[in-house]
Amino acid sequence: MEERNGIPNVLVYNRPIKEIKNEDRAPNVLDKQPDEHDAKSLVEIVNDFCEDGMLEEIEEYLKEQGKFISYSYDDYAKPEELTLRVLLSALAVQRPISKRHLRKIQEKYNRLKVQTPIVLKIKFNGKVYYYIVDGQHTAATQGIRARLGLIKEVDKKNWEDIKVRCMVVECDDFTFAREVFLGINGEDKLELAYFDKWKNYVLGARQDNADIELWQDCLELQEILEEFGITPIHKDSPEDIKKMPGAFIDVHLIEDKKPEDVRWIARLHQMLWDDKPMDPFEVDPMLLLRDKIKKDASLDNRHVYAFVKELGSLIRHTAGSPAGWKKFTQKTYPLWFKSTHPDDADKKISIPDDASLALLLFAYQEAGGKFKDLRLTFLKEKFTKRGETLFDYLSQDGKEISESLKSLIRGDESSE
């Protein structure tokens, strides 16, 4: 390591960073050709589930619960065509009708995406009622289109007679309706991770060439990430994949970013952290850093380039990685806040989004950093109180380590 006044200089990192090859990176499941669609046989899925005694376990459980009951096809929900005039929306178990959502459906209507409403058939005092428990906007849309004269088989004067294809369940009360509502919107459905949405946005544009602005925008951002060796992955990916160079779990952080924003942070990652996964610290805090740079913040500016390289070196010598620096901040900020805000010490402490960047810039100043073309008012206004800054409370695992860490950054002789 280069030395400063005979002391190791944390702003210079001379150890070579491992060269990363494509096979070292996280697998890119979004690199698909138009005819490459992942699929799995349902027979195989059932066989996989039933391996290792699982079928016997399920049978035993269902018998214990009194649920080991066989049904015929006639016992299932039945498809029926019901006229719009007999359908009721079950307001007790439906979300409020949204006129805005209905308008959006009309404007973006696609006949191939029409879903099948689920209808509860209940007989009360000799009269049959049909309650929609899921799909009220779908059914209403059919009525709206009939009134517009957009259903060939229906005269728009008799729009109420349009038939809606439904799945009908006969019941004695609303218990099933509530179960359907909770199931469709809750426990019967796997949580949809953001990556699942991103995957469909990107592949919809990449494989299907879908002319949907959001999808095309996401594909553009995906291609920028790929250019710099960054691979969005699912949050439930195996640990070994999460730790691979360029693996990026938090892709939701860039959905609303401009291409130039994503290019900046992606290039920064390649410059400083190409051998590591991408951390959230590299997104909003680093974009904030760019905004704090006066004049030309381009990485083609040699002064800016040298500055961010120094920041990366500082982190490598101390925390090891952006994720490690974020952990420093999570431990340091509460210590500083409790000491400098004694009247609020009992309140729940939430760490500001810019705290990790503030701590890094304080450390940079302490390390003798020379880059001055920065707007640093926020350091004094938000992270300095009673003459004490975040850096004064820099913490890792304990006081001894904390003091040695600060000594290393300052270049004190005590760090030798």
SVG drawing of the C-alpha trace seen along z (x, -y; Angstrom):
<svg xmlns="http://www.w3.org/2000/svg" viewBox="-89 -24 97 67">
<polyline fill="none" stroke="black" stroke-width="0.4" points="0.0,0.0 1.3,-3.5 2.2,-5.4 1.3,-8.9 3.8,-10.4 5.1,-6.9 1.6,-5.6 -0.4,-3.4 -2.6,-5.6 -6.2,-4.2 -7.0,-6.3 -4.7,-4.2 -5.4,-0.6 -2.5,1.1 -3.6,4.7 -4.8,6.0 -8.5,6.7 -9.3,10.2 -10.1,10.2 -13.6,11.5 -14.6,13.8 -18.1,14.2 -18.3,17.7 -17.5,16.2 -20.6,14.0 -24.1,14.8 -26.1,16.6 -28.2,14.2 -31.7,15.8 -32.8,12.8 -30.4,13.5 -33.0,15.1 -33.7,15.4 -37.3,15.0 -37.9,18.8 -36.3,19.6 -39.1,20.0 -38.4,21.8 -41.0,24.5 -41.4,27.6 -43.8,30.5 -46.7,30.6 -46.2,34.4 -42.6,33.8 -43.7,31.2 -46.2,33.7 -43.6,36.4 -41.0,34.1 -43.5,33.2 -44.4,36.8 -40.8,38.0 -39.2,39.0 -42.5,40.0 -44.2,36.6 -47.3,38.2 -47.7,40.5 -47.2,37.6 -49.9,35.5 -52.3,38.5 -51.7,39.0 -52.2,35.3 -55.4,35.1 -56.8,38.2 -55.9,36.8 -57.7,33.5 -60.7,35.3 -60.1,33.8 -59.2,37.0 -62.4,36.6 -62.7,37.5 -64.8,35.3 -66.2,35.7 -65.8,33.1 -69.5,32.2 -68.4,31.0 -66.1,28.3 -66.9,24.8 -68.8,24.8 -68.4,22.5 -71.6,20.6 -72.6,17.7 -74.6,15.2 -76.2,12.0 -74.8,8.8 -78.2,7.9 -78.3,10.8 -74.7,10.2 -74.1,8.4 -70.7,7.3 -70.2,8.7 -69.1,5.4 -68.4,7.0 -65.5,9.0 -64.5,6.9 -62.3,3.8 -64.2,0.6 -65.0,0.1 -62.3,-2.1 -63.5,-4.3 -59.9,-5.1 -59.0,-1.4 -62.0,-0.8 -61.0,-3.6 -57.4,-2.3 -58.8,1.1 -60.8,-0.4 -57.8,-2.3 -55.5,0.7 -58.0,3.3 -56.8,6.7 -59.4,9.3 -56.9,12.1 -56.3,11.0 -59.9,11.1 -60.1,13.2 -63.0,15.3 -64.9,13.8 -65.6,16.1 -69.3,16.0 -71.0,17.2 -74.5,18.6 -76.7,18.4 -80.4,19.3 -82.3,17.2 -86.0,17.3 -86.5,19.1 -84.6,16.6 -81.2,17.2 -78.5,14.5 -75.2,14.3 -72.4,12.4 -69.1,11.7 -66.4,12.4 -63.5,11.8 -63.5,10.0 -66.0,7.2 -64.0,4.8 -63.7,7.5 -67.5,8.0 -68.1,4.2 -65.7,3.8 -67.8,6.2 -70.9,4.1 -69.0,0.9 -67.8,2.4 -71.3,3.6 -72.6,0.1 -70.0,-1.1 -71.2,1.4 -67.9,3.3 -69.4,6.7 -70.6,8.1 -73.3,10.4 -74.9,7.7 -77.0,4.7 -75.7,1.8 -79.3,0.9 -79.6,4.2 -76.2,4.0 -77.5,5.4 -78.1,8.7 -74.5,9.3 -73.4,12.7 -70.3,12.9 -68.4,16.1 -68.0,17.0 -67.0,19.8 -69.9,20.4 -69.8,21.9 -73.0,22.9 -72.9,22.1 -75.2,21.6 -73.5,18.4 -70.6,16.0 -67.9,18.0 -66.5,19.3 -66.6,15.8 -64.4,14.5 -62.0,17.5 -61.8,16.8 -61.0,13.1 -58.3,13.8 -56.9,16.6 -56.6,14.6 -55.1,11.7 -53.2,13.5 -52.2,16.8 -53.1,19.0 -50.7,17.0 -46.9,16.9 -45.6,13.5 -44.7,11.9 -41.1,10.7 -40.1,7.6 -37.7,9.6 -40.6,11.7 -42.1,8.4 -38.8,7.3 -38.3,10.6 -41.6,10.3 -41.0,6.7 -37.6,7.4 -38.5,10.7 -41.7,9.2 -39.7,6.5 -36.7,8.7 -38.5,11.9 -41.9,10.6 -40.9,7.1 -43.9,5.8 -44.5,2.2 -45.1,1.3 -43.2,-1.7 -42.4,-0.5 -41.2,2.9 -39.0,1.3 -37.5,-1.1 -36.7,1.8 -35.0,3.7 -32.8,0.6 -31.8,0.5 -31.2,4.3 -28.9,3.9 -26.9,1.2 -26.4,3.5 -25.4,6.4 -22.9,4.1 -21.1,3.6 -21.3,7.2 -24.2,6.7 -26.9,9.4 -30.3,8.9 -31.2,12.0 -34.2,13.2 -34.1,12.5 -34.5,16.2 -31.5,17.2 -29.1,19.6 -26.5,17.9 -23.6,18.9 -25.3,17.0 -26.0,14.0 -22.3,13.7 -21.2,13.9 -19.6,10.9 -22.2,8.6 -25.2,10.3 -27.8,7.6 -30.8,8.5 -32.3,5.0 -33.2,4.3 -36.3,2.5 -34.1,-0.4 -33.4,-1.3 -36.9,-0.9 -37.5,-4.7 -34.0,-5.7 -32.9,-7.3 -30.5,-5.4 -27.7,-7.9 -28.2,-7.3 -28.0,-3.5 -24.9,-3.9 -23.2,-6.0 -23.7,-3.6 -23.0,-0.5 -19.7,-1.9 -18.8,-2.9 -19.5,0.7 -17.3,2.0 -14.5,-0.4 -14.5,0.3 -16.4,3.5 -16.3,5.7 -15.3,8.6 -18.3,8.3 -22.1,8.4 -23.9,5.1 -25.2,3.5 -28.0,1.0 -25.4,-1.4 -24.2,-1.7 -27.5,-3.1 -29.2,-6.0 -26.2,-7.0 -23.9,-7.0 -26.3,-9.0 -26.5,-11.5 -22.7,-11.6 -22.8,-12.5 -25.3,-15.2 -23.0,-16.6 -20.2,-17.0 -20.0,-20.5 -19.6,-21.2 -18.7,-18.1 -19.6,-14.9 -18.7,-12.6 -16.5,-9.6 -14.6,-10.7 -13.5,-13.7 -10.1,-12.6 -10.5,-14.5 -13.8,-12.8 -12.4,-9.5 -9.5,-9.8 -11.8,-10.9 -14.2,-7.9 -11.2,-5.6 -10.0,-7.0 -13.5,-6.4 -13.4,-2.8 -9.9,-2.3 -11.0,-3.7 -13.9,-1.3 -11.7,1.7 -9.1,0.9 -11.7,0.6 -15.1,2.2 -14.0,4.4 -17.1,3.7 -20.1,1.3 -22.2,3.8 -19.6,3.6 -19.6,-0.2 -23.4,-0.2 -23.1,2.0 -20.6,-0.5 -23.2,-3.2 -26.0,-1.1 -23.9,-0.7 -22.4,-4.3 -25.5,-6.4 -27.5,-5.3 -24.4,-5.9 -24.0,-9.4 -27.7,-10.2 -28.3,-9.0 -25.3,-11.0 -26.0,-14.2 -29.8,-14.2 -30.3,-13.1 -33.9,-14.4 -34.8,-12.0 -32.7,-9.1 -35.7,-7.0 -37.3,-7.4 -37.0,-4.8 -34.0,-5.7 -34.4,-5.5 -31.2,-5.8 -31.4,-8.5 -30.8,-7.3 -27.8,-9.6 -26.1,-8.6 -23.8,-6.1 -22.6,-8.6 -22.1,-11.2 -20.0,-8.9 -17.9,-8.0 -17.3,-11.7 -16.4,-12.5 -13.9,-9.6 -12.5,-10.9 -11.8,-14.3 -10.2,-12.6 -8.0,-10.6 -6.7,-13.7 -8.7,-13.6 -7.9,-16.5 -11.0,-16.6 -12.9,-19.7 -15.4,-20.2 -18.3,-19.1 -21.4,-20.5 -21.1,-19.4 -23.6,-21.6 -25.7,-18.5 -22.8,-17.1 -22.9,-20.1 -26.7,-20.5 -27.7,-16.8 -24.7,-14.9 -22.9,-17.4 -24.2,-18.4 -22.5,-19.9 -19.3,-19.9 -19.5,-16.0 -19.8,-14.3 -20.7,-10.8 -17.0,-10.0 -16.4,-10.6 -18.6,-7.6 -17.3,-5.4 -18.0,-1.9 -17.4,1.6 -17.6,4.3 -16.2,2.5 -14.3,-0.5 -10.8,1.0 -11.6,1.8 -13.4,-1.5 -10.4,-3.5 -7.9,-1.5 -10.2,-2.0 -10.3,-5.8 -6.5,-5.8 -6.1,-3.9 -8.2,-6.4 -6.5,-9.4 -3.1,-7.9 -2.2,-8.1 1.0,-6.4 -1.1,-4.3 -2.4,-2.4 1.0,-0.9"/>
</svg>
